[in-house]
Amino acid sequence: MTMSISAPDDSKAKRNVAVLVAAQAFLGAQMPMIFTIGGLAGQSLASNVCLATLPISLIVLGSMLSATPISAIMQRWGRRTGFLIGTVGGAGGGLVGAYGLYLGSFPVFLIGSFMTGIYMSAQGFYRFAAADTASDAFRPKAISYVMAGGLASAIIGPQLVKATSQAFVVPFLGTYLTVIAINVIGSLLFFMIDIPKPPEPAADAPKGRTRWELITTPRIAVAVICGMVSYALMNLVMTSTPLAVVGCGFTEGDAADVVTSHVLAMFAPSFFTGHLIARFGVEKIVALGLIILAGAGAVALQGVDLNSFFIALVLLGLGWNFGFIGATTMLAGAHEPHERGRMQGLNDLLVFGGVTLASLASGGLMNCSGGTPVEGWTAVNLAMGPFLVLAGGALIWLALRPAED
């Protein structure tokens, strides 16, 4: 008598993915909004143009510093609590940022940017939450579907910038007020999520590896490196893009359209990235992402006409998608459930640490490494090279290791 093997029941996982997709689409719209205007607002408030992208850097720094505590909160009290804390941070950041613009105060504006990082950190855990209740077979698809929710945010966010950035006498004030509303309304979504709290560990339960043991595990180390490089280089170029577009004689609306195309390219492939990972293997998809990121830099170095900006930023988004979703999938399968809070918090601490440095470097390279916007844009894109070599070398090293490792 033949025994049939029943397929895993992913009904709960699919319901959670639907909620997380909606959150990524609606709440996530605030990130392209703020990344589109953050540097421009900073440039108008800062006494030194080299600090124009400091608001973006403070967002990422806030995200980096929030990652470990939010991960620990989720491990103890559940995903919903952590996600609601994120919306409080997002709304608070919008409020303080709006107040800073009203006062014309760069320091107050920076405080609001730092608070926005709390939301950005919580949003980063949407992808891990998608995997919590998913079977092994559904996991890469669940992660990529949630990331695909950013497709809607790519359209909603920049269009809201166009509608709100000049709505008041104070430029960009309307955009930050809109961010507050997005967080208040979007927080209601998390009352529909159904991810059980992690069980309290028994006294004799496995403690799991230490952070050092985790990060020195070859597969985890390579996943973290590739995730850091993919995200940091995307942020390095995207942060300076509005400054470059406007600096080369185009309008703020053109800059918003370029960012829209970029964010669409970041998330649109997510409908099939999980299938590609399942079909070809995660390492090949990460490698493809790194190659496409290199292509983005090559196109950007060819010229500063509007078409070049569009093509380079589309490639940048596509490369980020394959590189970052691939690295996330690699990491999610390389640690045990009881190590989740420790490893995911450490991963996002390191990833957003790299992104913080990239966003800090972006303003300096763009505004202070040459006499013209063209020279600054060239410096930004040349800076990608060494880090792509690092991540590519790490992947090759992993591939050449004996199979038993």
RAWOFEN-V227962 format. One record per residue. N is the residue number from 1. SS is DSSP state (a for helix, b for strand, c for the rest). NEAR is the number of other C-alpha atoms within 8 Angstrom. D_LAST is the distance of its C-alpha to the last C-alpha in whole Angstrom. Layout:
BEGIN
n=N ss=SS near=NEAR d_last=D_LAST
n=N ss=SS near=NEAR d_last=D_LAST
END
This chain:
BEGIN
n=1 ss=c near=2 d_last=39
n=2 ss=c near=3 d_last=36
n=3 ss=c near=4 d_last=34
n=4 ss=c near=4 d_last=33
n=5 ss=c near=4 d_last=30
n=6 ss=c near=4 d_last=31
n=7 ss=c near=4 d_last=30
n=8 ss=c near=5 d_last=29
n=9 ss=c near=6 d_last=31
n=10 ss=c near=10 d_last=31
n=11 ss=a near=6 d_last=34
n=12 ss=a near=9 d_last=34
n=13 ss=a near=13 d_last=31
n=14 ss=a near=10 d_last=33
n=15 ss=a near=9 d_last=36
n=16 ss=a near=12 d_last=34
n=17 ss=a near=12 d_last=33
n=18 ss=a near=9 d_last=36
n=19 ss=a near=12 d_last=37
n=20 ss=a near=12 d_last=34
n=21 ss=a near=14 d_last=35
n=22 ss=a near=11 d_last=39
n=23 ss=a near=12 d_last=38
n=24 ss=a near=16 d_last=36
n=25 ss=a near=13 d_last=39
n=26 ss=a near=12 d_last=42
n=27 ss=c near=12 d_last=40
n=28 ss=c near=12 d_last=38
n=29 ss=a near=15 d_last=41
n=30 ss=a near=11 d_last=42
n=31 ss=a near=9 d_last=39
n=32 ss=a near=15 d_last=40
n=33 ss=a near=13 d_last=43
n=34 ss=a near=8 d_last=43
n=35 ss=a near=10 d_last=40
n=36 ss=a near=15 d_last=43
n=37 ss=a near=11 d_last=46
n=38 ss=a near=11 d_last=44
n=39 ss=a near=17 d_last=44
n=40 ss=a near=11 d_last=48
n=41 ss=a near=11 d_last=49
n=42 ss=a near=14 d_last=48
n=43 ss=a near=12 d_last=49
n=44 ss=a near=7 d_last=53
n=45 ss=a near=9 d_last=52
n=46 ss=c near=10 d_last=51
n=47 ss=c near=4 d_last=53
n=48 ss=c near=7 d_last=50
n=49 ss=a near=8 d_last=49
n=50 ss=a near=9 d_last=46
n=51 ss=a near=11 d_last=45
n=52 ss=c near=15 d_last=46
n=53 ss=c near=17 d_last=42
n=54 ss=a near=13 d_last=42
n=55 ss=a near=14 d_last=42
n=56 ss=a near=14 d_last=39
n=57 ss=a near=12 d_last=37
n=58 ss=a near=14 d_last=39
n=59 ss=a near=15 d_last=38
n=60 ss=a near=16 d_last=34
n=61 ss=a near=13 d_last=34
n=62 ss=a near=15 d_last=36
n=63 ss=a near=16 d_last=33
n=64 ss=a near=17 d_last=30
n=65 ss=a near=9 d_last=32
n=66 ss=a near=12 d_last=33
n=67 ss=a near=14 d_last=29
n=68 ss=a near=14 d_last=28
n=69 ss=a near=9 d_last=31
n=70 ss=a near=12 d_last=31
n=71 ss=a near=13 d_last=28
n=72 ss=a near=11 d_last=29
n=73 ss=a near=11 d_last=32
n=74 ss=a near=14 d_last=31
n=75 ss=a near=12 d_last=29
n=76 ss=a near=9 d_last=32
n=77 ss=a near=10 d_last=34
n=78 ss=c near=13 d_last=33
n=79 ss=a near=11 d_last=32
n=80 ss=a near=11 d_last=36
n=81 ss=a near=10 d_last=37
n=82 ss=a near=14 d_last=35
n=83 ss=a near=13 d_last=36
n=84 ss=a near=10 d_last=39
n=85 ss=a near=11 d_last=39
n=86 ss=a near=14 d_last=38
n=87 ss=a near=13 d_last=41
n=88 ss=a near=11 d_last=43
n=89 ss=a near=13 d_last=41
n=90 ss=a near=17 d_last=42
n=91 ss=a near=15 d_last=45
n=92 ss=a near=12 d_last=46
n=93 ss=a near=14 d_last=44
n=94 ss=a near=15 d_last=47
n=95 ss=a near=12 d_last=50
n=96 ss=a near=12 d_last=49
n=97 ss=a near=15 d_last=48
n=98 ss=a near=13 d_last=52
n=99 ss=a near=10 d_last=54
n=100 ss=a near=14 d_last=52
n=101 ss=a near=14 d_last=53
n=102 ss=a near=9 d_last=57
n=103 ss=a near=6 d_last=57
n=104 ss=c near=7 d_last=56
n=105 ss=c near=10 d_last=54
n=106 ss=a near=11 d_last=51
n=107 ss=a near=7 d_last=49
n=108 ss=a near=11 d_last=50
n=109 ss=a near=15 d_last=48
n=110 ss=a near=12 d_last=45
n=111 ss=a near=12 d_last=45
n=112 ss=a near=15 d_last=45
n=113 ss=a near=16 d_last=42
n=114 ss=a near=16 d_last=40
n=115 ss=a near=14 d_last=41
n=116 ss=a near=17 d_last=40
n=117 ss=a near=18 d_last=37
n=118 ss=a near=16 d_last=36
n=119 ss=a near=16 d_last=37
n=120 ss=a near=14 d_last=34
n=121 ss=a near=16 d_last=32
n=122 ss=a near=14 d_last=33
n=123 ss=a near=11 d_last=33
n=124 ss=a near=9 d_last=29
n=125 ss=c near=8 d_last=28
n=126 ss=a near=11 d_last=30
n=127 ss=a near=12 d_last=27
n=128 ss=a near=10 d_last=25
n=129 ss=a near=10 d_last=28
n=130 ss=a near=16 d_last=28
n=131 ss=a near=14 d_last=24
n=132 ss=a near=8 d_last=25
n=133 ss=c near=10 d_last=28
n=134 ss=c near=13 d_last=26
n=135 ss=c near=10 d_last=24
n=136 ss=a near=6 d_last=21
n=137 ss=a near=6 d_last=23
n=138 ss=a near=9 d_last=25
n=139 ss=a near=12 d_last=23
n=140 ss=a near=14 d_last=22
n=141 ss=a near=11 d_last=26
n=142 ss=a near=16 d_last=27
n=143 ss=a near=15 d_last=26
n=144 ss=a near=15 d_last=27
n=145 ss=a near=13 d_last=30
n=146 ss=a near=16 d_last=31
n=147 ss=a near=12 d_last=30
n=148 ss=a near=13 d_last=33
n=149 ss=c near=15 d_last=35
n=150 ss=a near=18 d_last=35
n=151 ss=a near=13 d_last=37
n=152 ss=a near=11 d_last=40
n=153 ss=a near=16 d_last=40
n=154 ss=a near=15 d_last=40
n=155 ss=a near=10 d_last=43
n=156 ss=a near=10 d_last=45
n=157 ss=a near=13 d_last=44
n=158 ss=a near=15 d_last=45
n=159 ss=a near=9 d_last=48
n=160 ss=a near=11 d_last=49
n=161 ss=a near=13 d_last=49
n=162 ss=a near=10 d_last=52
n=163 ss=a near=8 d_last=54
n=164 ss=a near=13 d_last=53
n=165 ss=c near=13 d_last=53
n=166 ss=c near=12 d_last=57
n=167 ss=c near=10 d_last=58
n=168 ss=c near=10 d_last=59
n=169 ss=c near=5 d_last=61
n=170 ss=c near=8 d_last=58
n=171 ss=c near=11 d_last=55
n=172 ss=c near=14 d_last=52
n=173 ss=a near=15 d_last=54
n=174 ss=a near=13 d_last=54
n=175 ss=a near=12 d_last=50
n=176 ss=a near=12 d_last=49
n=177 ss=a near=11 d_last=52
n=178 ss=a near=9 d_last=50
n=179 ss=a near=12 d_last=47
n=180 ss=a near=13 d_last=48
n=181 ss=a near=9 d_last=49
n=182 ss=a near=12 d_last=46
n=183 ss=a near=13 d_last=44
n=184 ss=a near=11 d_last=47
n=185 ss=a near=7 d_last=47
n=186 ss=a near=11 d_last=43
n=187 ss=a near=11 d_last=43
n=188 ss=a near=8 d_last=44
n=189 ss=a near=10 d_last=42
n=190 ss=a near=10 d_last=39
n=191 ss=a near=7 d_last=42
n=192 ss=a near=7 d_last=41
n=193 ss=c near=10 d_last=37
n=194 ss=c near=6 d_last=36
n=195 ss=c near=11 d_last=32
n=196 ss=c near=5 d_last=33
n=197 ss=c near=10 d_last=32
n=198 ss=c near=8 d_last=29
n=199 ss=c near=4 d_last=30
n=200 ss=c near=5 d_last=31
n=201 ss=c near=5 d_last=28
n=202 ss=c near=5 d_last=30
n=203 ss=c near=4 d_last=30
n=204 ss=c near=4 d_last=28
n=205 ss=c near=6 d_last=25
n=206 ss=c near=5 d_last=22
n=207 ss=c near=6 d_last=22
n=208 ss=c near=7 d_last=18
n=209 ss=c near=8 d_last=16
n=210 ss=c near=6 d_last=19
n=211 ss=a near=9 d_last=19
n=212 ss=a near=7 d_last=17
n=213 ss=a near=8 d_last=14
n=214 ss=a near=12 d_last=14
n=215 ss=a near=9 d_last=15
n=216 ss=c near=8 d_last=12
n=217 ss=c near=8 d_last=9
n=218 ss=a near=9 d_last=8
n=219 ss=a near=10 d_last=9
n=220 ss=a near=13 d_last=12
n=221 ss=a near=11 d_last=13
n=222 ss=a near=12 d_last=13
n=223 ss=a near=12 d_last=15
n=224 ss=a near=13 d_last=17
n=225 ss=a near=10 d_last=18
n=226 ss=a near=14 d_last=19
n=227 ss=a near=13 d_last=21
n=228 ss=a near=13 d_last=23
n=229 ss=a near=13 d_last=23
n=230 ss=a near=15 d_last=25
n=231 ss=a near=12 d_last=27
n=232 ss=a near=16 d_last=28
n=233 ss=a near=11 d_last=29
n=234 ss=a near=11 d_last=31
n=235 ss=a near=11 d_last=33
n=236 ss=a near=14 d_last=34
n=237 ss=a near=11 d_last=35
n=238 ss=a near=10 d_last=37
n=239 ss=a near=15 d_last=38
n=240 ss=a near=15 d_last=40
n=241 ss=a near=10 d_last=41
n=242 ss=a near=16 d_last=44
n=243 ss=a near=10 d_last=46
n=244 ss=a near=13 d_last=45
n=245 ss=a near=16 d_last=47
n=246 ss=a near=11 d_last=50
n=247 ss=a near=8 d_last=50
n=248 ss=c near=9 d_last=50
n=249 ss=c near=6 d_last=53
n=250 ss=c near=10 d_last=52
n=251 ss=c near=8 d_last=53
n=252 ss=a near=9 d_last=51
n=253 ss=a near=7 d_last=51
n=254 ss=a near=9 d_last=49
n=255 ss=a near=14 d_last=46
n=256 ss=a near=14 d_last=46
n=257 ss=a near=9 d_last=46
n=258 ss=a near=11 d_last=43
n=259 ss=a near=15 d_last=41
n=260 ss=a near=12 d_last=42
n=261 ss=a near=12 d_last=41
n=262 ss=a near=14 d_last=37
n=263 ss=a near=14 d_last=37
n=264 ss=a near=15 d_last=37
n=265 ss=a near=14 d_last=35
n=266 ss=a near=17 d_last=32
n=267 ss=a near=16 d_last=33
n=268 ss=a near=10 d_last=34
n=269 ss=c near=11 d_last=31
n=270 ss=a near=13 d_last=30
n=271 ss=a near=9 d_last=32
n=272 ss=a near=9 d_last=29
n=273 ss=a near=13 d_last=26
n=274 ss=a near=14 d_last=25
n=275 ss=a near=9 d_last=26
n=276 ss=a near=10 d_last=24
n=277 ss=a near=13 d_last=21
n=278 ss=a near=9 d_last=21
n=279 ss=a near=6 d_last=22
n=280 ss=a near=8 d_last=20
n=281 ss=c near=9 d_last=17
n=282 ss=a near=12 d_last=17
n=283 ss=a near=8 d_last=15
n=284 ss=a near=9 d_last=18
n=285 ss=a near=14 d_last=21
n=286 ss=a near=14 d_last=19
n=287 ss=a near=11 d_last=20
n=288 ss=a near=11 d_last=23
n=289 ss=a near=15 d_last=24
n=290 ss=a near=15 d_last=24
n=291 ss=a near=9 d_last=26
n=292 ss=a near=12 d_last=29
n=293 ss=a near=14 d_last=29
n=294 ss=a near=11 d_last=29
n=295 ss=a near=10 d_last=32
n=296 ss=a near=14 d_last=34
n=297 ss=a near=13 d_last=34
n=298 ss=a near=10 d_last=36
n=299 ss=a near=11 d_last=38
n=300 ss=a near=13 d_last=39
n=301 ss=c near=9 d_last=40
n=302 ss=c near=7 d_last=42
n=303 ss=c near=7 d_last=45
n=304 ss=c near=11 d_last=46
n=305 ss=c near=6 d_last=48
n=306 ss=a near=8 d_last=47
n=307 ss=a near=6 d_last=46
n=308 ss=a near=12 d_last=43
n=309 ss=a near=12 d_last=42
n=310 ss=a near=11 d_last=42
n=311 ss=a near=10 d_last=40
n=312 ss=a near=14 d_last=38
n=313 ss=a near=14 d_last=37
n=314 ss=a near=15 d_last=36
n=315 ss=a near=14 d_last=34
n=316 ss=a near=16 d_last=32
n=317 ss=a near=15 d_last=32
n=318 ss=a near=15 d_last=31
n=319 ss=a near=16 d_last=28
n=320 ss=a near=16 d_last=27
n=321 ss=a near=16 d_last=27
n=322 ss=a near=13 d_last=24
n=323 ss=a near=17 d_last=22
n=324 ss=a near=13 d_last=23
n=325 ss=a near=12 d_last=23
n=326 ss=a near=14 d_last=20
n=327 ss=a near=14 d_last=18
n=328 ss=a near=10 d_last=20
n=329 ss=a near=12 d_last=18
n=330 ss=a near=12 d_last=15
n=331 ss=a near=12 d_last=15
n=332 ss=a near=9 d_last=17
n=333 ss=c near=7 d_last=15
n=334 ss=c near=8 d_last=12
n=335 ss=c near=10 d_last=14
n=336 ss=c near=8 d_last=17
n=337 ss=a near=5 d_last=20
n=338 ss=a near=8 d_last=21
n=339 ss=a near=11 d_last=19
n=340 ss=a near=10 d_last=21
n=341 ss=a near=11 d_last=24
n=342 ss=a near=11 d_last=22
n=343 ss=a near=11 d_last=19
n=344 ss=a near=10 d_last=22
n=345 ss=a near=14 d_last=24
n=346 ss=a near=11 d_last=22
n=347 ss=a near=9 d_last=21
n=348 ss=a near=14 d_last=24
n=349 ss=a near=13 d_last=26
n=350 ss=a near=11 d_last=23
n=351 ss=a near=15 d_last=24
n=352 ss=a near=14 d_last=28
n=353 ss=a near=12 d_last=28
n=354 ss=a near=11 d_last=27
n=355 ss=a near=15 d_last=30
n=356 ss=a near=14 d_last=32
n=357 ss=a near=10 d_last=32
n=358 ss=a near=12 d_last=32
n=359 ss=a near=17 d_last=35
n=360 ss=a near=12 d_last=37
n=361 ss=a near=9 d_last=36
n=362 ss=a near=14 d_last=38
n=363 ss=a near=16 d_last=41
n=364 ss=a near=11 d_last=41
n=365 ss=a near=13 d_last=40
n=366 ss=a near=17 d_last=42
n=367 ss=a near=12 d_last=46
n=368 ss=a near=10 d_last=46
n=369 ss=c near=10 d_last=44
n=370 ss=c near=10 d_last=47
n=371 ss=c near=7 d_last=50
n=372 ss=c near=7 d_last=50
n=373 ss=a near=12 d_last=48
n=374 ss=a near=9 d_last=47
n=375 ss=a near=11 d_last=45
n=376 ss=a near=16 d_last=43
n=377 ss=a near=12 d_last=42
n=378 ss=a near=10 d_last=41
n=379 ss=a near=11 d_last=39
n=380 ss=a near=14 d_last=37
n=381 ss=a near=13 d_last=36
n=382 ss=a near=8 d_last=35
n=383 ss=c near=8 d_last=33
n=384 ss=c near=11 d_last=30
n=385 ss=a near=9 d_last=29
n=386 ss=a near=7 d_last=27
n=387 ss=a near=9 d_last=25
n=388 ss=a near=11 d_last=24
n=389 ss=a near=8 d_last=23
n=390 ss=a near=8 d_last=21
n=391 ss=a near=13 d_last=19
n=392 ss=a near=10 d_last=19
n=393 ss=a near=8 d_last=17
n=394 ss=a near=11 d_last=15
n=395 ss=a near=11 d_last=14
n=396 ss=a near=8 d_last=14
n=397 ss=a near=8 d_last=12
n=398 ss=a near=10 d_last=9
n=399 ss=a near=6 d_last=10
n=400 ss=a near=6 d_last=10
n=401 ss=c near=7 d_last=7
n=402 ss=c near=5 d_last=6
n=403 ss=c near=4 d_last=5
n=404 ss=c near=3 d_last=4
n=405 ss=c near=5 d_last=0
END
